[in-house]
Amino acid sequence: MQIVAFDYGTKKIGVAVGQTETYTSSPLQIIYNDHEKTNWNEIRMLIDEWKPDLILIGKPINMDGTESEIMKKVDNFFKKLQKISNTKCEYIDERLTTFEAKEILGESKVAEVDAHAAKILIDNWIERSK
């Protein structure tokens, strides 16, 4: 199964790809939004290229389990992804993924953090699914 994951942010969206046959994943890219408007053209091209069987979207949950302030925007992103992709979409808890990505990458690769956080979403999903 081919998986694409999105780590949504208003300024940029981290993207990673993975697959269940080999249980592997890789950070793919960062999609930059224009004045907090989602770059849907680039997302459509990415979905057309990778043809995922599953799309994962990081669900921003506070450490106490409550939804974060950005959740309404993430919900809108999720709904539009479902509509434009005709692909199964799932939320996955993204707590500490950015922190974990920063720990792995160190200070020198801060620009890549969002794509690595998306990779961690896939890794967590695969681990849960085994």
N, C-alpha and C positions, 0 to 999 in steps of 0.2 A: 504494500500500500504506500502510495506517495503522499507525503504530508508537507504542507506549507504552514508556517507559524508566523503570526504577526504580534509584535510587541508595540501596541499603539501608544502614540504620544501626539500631542497637538502640533508640535513642530516637526517631529520625525517619527518614522515607524521602522522598527527593526524587523527584518525578515530572515527566516531560516528555512531550510528544506531538510527533509529526512525521509527515511523509508523503513518499513518494518521487516523487509526481507533480510537485511543485514544489521538491523537495529543501529543505524548510523544517522548522524545529522551533521549539518554544516551551516555556519552563518552564511547568508547569501548577500544581503545588501541593506542599505539604509534608504528609505524613501523619504525625501524631504517634502514637507507640505508648504504651501504658499499662503502665508498669513493665516495659519490655522485652518486652511481649507485642504481637505484630504486630496492627495494627488491620485484620483481614481483612474486616470489614463495609465499611469505606470503600474498600478495594481492590476488593472485588467490585462495589460500585456504580460505581466508576471504570471497570472493565473492561466492565460492562454498558452504560455510557454511550458509551464511545469505540469499543467493538467492534474492537480492534486485530487486524491480520493477523499481527503480530509483536510479541513482548514482549522487550525487552532488559533484562538485569540486569547491573549493573556487577560485574565480578569483581575482588575486592580482592587484587591481587598486589603483593608488595614490589618495590622497585626492582631487587633482584637476581634477580627472576623466581620466587621462592618464594611460596607461598600465605601470606596473612596470617592472624593468629589468628582473625579473624572468619569465615573461609571456611566453617567447618562450619555456622554460622548462615545464611550466604548460600546454601549448598547446600540447607538445609531450606526456606528461603524460595523458592528456584527450583523445587524439587520440588512444593511446595504450589501455587505459581502455575500450573504446568503442569496440575495436577489440577483446580483450580477454574476455569480459563479455557478449557481445551480449545484453546489457542492455541499456536502454535510459540513456544518460548522459546529465547533464545540468551544466552550470556555474552558480555560485551565487556570488554576490559581497561579498568579505570578508573584506572590510574596517572595521577596528577597532575591529574585532572579537578577535584577540589575546589580544588587550588592555582590552576588556571587560572580557575575560576569566581570565586575570591576576587580574583584579579588584575583580572578584567573588572569586577566589581561594586564593588570598593573596600570600605572599612571600614563605610560607612553602611548597607549592605544585607546584613549578615552572615546575617540570618534567611532570606534567599532562596538562599543558596549551594547547598544540596542539590538544589533544583529546577533550578538552572542547571547543576550538575554532571551531572544526568540529561539535560539538553538537549545537553551536550557529548558524552555517550555516543551519542546519536542522530546528531549531526553527524559524529562519527568513523565510525560505521557507514555512513552515507550516503556519505561520502568514500571509504571502502574499497570500497563496492559499485559505484561508478561505472565 
